[in-house]
Amino acid sequence: MRPLTLSQLPNSRKHIAQFAFALMALVWSIGGSFQVAHAHVGEGHENHGNDPVSWMRFADEHAAAQASTGSASSPSMPFLCHDGDLALETQDVAVGAALGGPLAAGPGLAAALFQQPGASPSVVMDEDIPGLVEIGEFPDVPQKDLREVTDNIICQCGCGLTVSACELAMPCSVSPRMKYQAALYLEEGLSPQETLTKFAEDWGEKVLAAPTKEGFNLTAWWLPIIGLGLGAGAVAWALVTWKGQAAPAEEVTAGETDPDMLSRIEDDVQEGM
Amino acid sequence: MSGLGTIALFIGFAAAVWAFGAGFYGARSGNAMAIRSAEGGILGAALALTVAAAALWYALISHDFSIEYVASYSSRELSLFYLIGSFWAGQAGSILLWAWMLSIYAAVIVKQNRFRHRDLMPYVSTTLAAVLMLFTFLMVFAGTNPFATGEFTPPNGTGLNPLLQNYSQMFHPVTIYIGFVGFTVPFAFCIAALATGRLDDRWLRAVRGWTIWAWLFLGTGIVLGGRWAYVELGWGGFWGWDPVENASLIPWLIGTAFLHSVMIQEKKGMLKVWNVTLAVSAFALSLYGTFLTRSGVVQSVHAFAESNVGPYLMLGIALVVGVSGMLIIYRLPDLRSKAVMESIFSREGSFLLNNLLFVALAFLVFWGTTYPIIAQAVSREVSVRAPFFNFFAGPMGAALILLTGFCPLLAWRKASKKNLKRNFIAPAIGGALVTLLMLVVAGGQHWGTALIGGFSTFVFVTISSEFYRGIRARRRIKHENSITATGKLFTTNPRRYAGYIIHLGMIVLLFGVAINFSYKSDARASLQAGESTMVKGYQISVAEIKEEESVTEDGGLLKSAIIANVKVEDADGKQLGIVHTEKARYQNQDQDTTEVGILPSLNEDLYIILESADPATGSASLRFIINPAMFWVWIGCVLTIAGGVLTALYGRNKEEVTRETAHAFAASEL
């Protein structure tokens, strides 16, 4: 029996087959990425999540290990700061291996998904962050400009809030220092926009609350507009097509006896009788 | 309790597997015994998971700290209220909550449809069982068993995160989950309709009530989350475009689009492909929301930490999209309907535009939330927060408000010029006047807010005139007084008039948000004892600074707090209130928290945050945020929820109920 080719399939089944192939490729690449993600996990790491009991036990063990080896490294507390590597447990490897197969290579979406540091409500110890200045006498700068900057930069303590919000919400020593830094830049004569650019140079663009409008980031800004445009185009196309199928319609006349309104109200009244 | 809970979870998983297998076999072969057996499996899973849920609650209330979850999220000092809420404070408990709620939903569906929709039910059961399988699998095999025991039993637990010790946070996760899980029902019926080829609007009518409840609970959960952020987090806002907030908003927006577009299919038989796509999307995005919250993939102030359930949820989403996508493509020829649209100036035309905007907004939120992950895949680290979302959401929200005014009053098929003039000239004039007035008052600034004010007025006048005409007609025809006529409007056509209440709530809410966004201001003051200062028209003085400590059962320090009681008077010296604000440290959690003080009024909230204080000298450093229109934001939320409740409770036509009852009776006689 000759194998069936795609072109021999009826139309709807052909579409299904194409869709299935595309989806399999997506899942395959995601699965492969899990494998890559796991390859970065250092030995001896365990996934403690934000389970404090498990964490405390791990911290004690870690301290004991340090005492015996004289190592100076310190474990990271889930509520203080994050360890760089995110440990995935064995089940993830199984899924990755099952789905990833031979295509697993190079950094992929899931590597990005599962390799980044965890995201529990957290405050990073500020000494871990290079470039933070000690707060001195606060410069007298226009509050509007300062607010424009702090509304548009993300606090690097790990909370994910803007500096303006974090300063109020979290017991955090990072956001006041970032705000102070912003004030210093403004005092030097930088505009709010230049201050934002300076922050991006100092900390990387992740410090900005919105992506820059350049390079790959243009996709972030343009895709919603393109999506909306395509949607509007589809609606317009549907209207033109569907209008062509319509029988000549008599206009619903209105005035004092708008039949639509009247019929709706009369229906209600009849129903209620 | 650990053993009982774990066994119950295993039984729940086994029952779900059985229900899936038997259901699928029954659906394919038509074997009635297999179909009934699958439904039995679902009831069994619901029973087992109810036992598991009861076991976890019992363990929490009885302080069974041999269970790691109990030791991690509760303590002897927690009140019963918060002990009950500790159930969903962590990852494993949340997954159990998801699975348990789904099993209850599934059991109700099975019981409700013993004699109805029998052609659809085999696939409905199979789909519900498949989703149940995924979540019970996570607990049994993927390391999120809430009954796992530790190597040792601590004398006391760590306690609940103090930020979570707030009434709205107790209800927020549950309501969000009821919403998320609720979208499984339209999805299951949609799959059944696709699998069986019965693609008329019967499946839509079967799920309409369920969809409204899911939408309502999800919306209520979002509001409670916003309220929690406002009163507990202390940053003076209620919505920060945080990824976890976004995760709940996306399916809500899709659900809203779905609730509107089903009306076109019911009335005109159009948009069948669109409706099945929306039903699938709402559920897939609910799973995506769960994935974002549970996997630790996003950086959020209130996401759970990293976990290993992410890949499985991702796989689940891929399967949902894959299987549904294939079914939709397979059924495309049957889903095509002879669509006729005579004019964009018609009810169906405006609904198309409203769907476009809702879906575009959902896509925007989805895209903005997911973009940092995509950027990281191409070696860029970016953040996407409020400035990005506000850039798009403002204009799109304004357009949606405008459509809210047009949609309900346009005639089906084609509205005449007279219809347009009669219904919209007065509201348009009212809207234009309000826009102008707001621009004048603001000195030409905040034109976006002025525009939203005008659009909101436009909608308000159209809705008011609709009520006025309805009441007037009833008074004339039925000789009812105004109060009776108003009540009868709701009882005779609850779907329409409760819908107006929802619209009214939404415009009050969005207008309040716009005002708040534009006119929010803040100030700082350091005060010595007995000193007072003026802040934005309020006279502020510190009435009292004190320290308070509370202890654990065994006498250890539980919490130490510095409390400031701040006296607030108006400019004429009339006392407006004493506002309590504090900074506290919870020893068990090694965490500082801020309790904000809020003095609400119709115009604005005075929001006071204690930054630092010295009890010895009675001095305090305070931060003030003037939050305008917050009262109206919450009133808008309440109106929207109230309208949703009315629609959900009374939204079915009498005719439909009678027909369905007759079908059920006829089927039972067979």
Interface residues (C-beta under 8 A of the other chain):
Chain A: S12 R13 H15 I16 F19 A20 L23 L26 V27 I30 F34 N47 G49 N50 D51 P52 V53 S54 R57 P78 F79 L86 A87 L88 E89 Q91 D92 V95 G96 L99 P107 G108 L109 A110 A111 A112 L113 F114 Q116 G118 A119 S120 P121 D151 N152 I154 G158 C159 G160 L161 T162 S164 A165 C166 L168 A169 M170 P171 G204 E205 K206 V207 L208 A209 A210 P211 T212 F216 N217 T219 A220 W221 L223 P224 G227 L228 G231 A232 V235 A238 L239 T241 W242 K243 Q245 A246 A247 A249 E251 V252 T253 A254 G255 D258 D260 M261 L262 R264 I265 E266 D267 D268 V269 E271 G272
Chain B: E68 A71 S72 G90 Q91 F141 A142 G143 G150 E151 P154 T158 N161 L163 L233 G234 W235 G236 G237 G240 D242 P243 M270 S295 G296 V297 V298 Q299 S300 V301 H302 A303 F304 A305 E306 S307 N308 G310 P311 Y312 M314 L315 A318 V321 G322 G325 M326 I329 Y330 R331 L332 P333 K338 A339 V340 M341 E342 S343 I344 G349 L352 L353 L356 V359 A360 F363 L364 W367 G368 Y371 I373 I374 A375 Q376 A377 V378 S379 R380 E381 V382 S383 V384 R385 A386 P387 F388 F391 F392 M396 A411 W412 R413 K414 A415 S416 K417 K418 N419 L420 K421 R422 N423 R469 G470 A473 R474 I477 K478 K488 L489 T491 T492 N493 R496 Q589 D590 Q591 D592 T593 T594 I609 R623 I625 K654
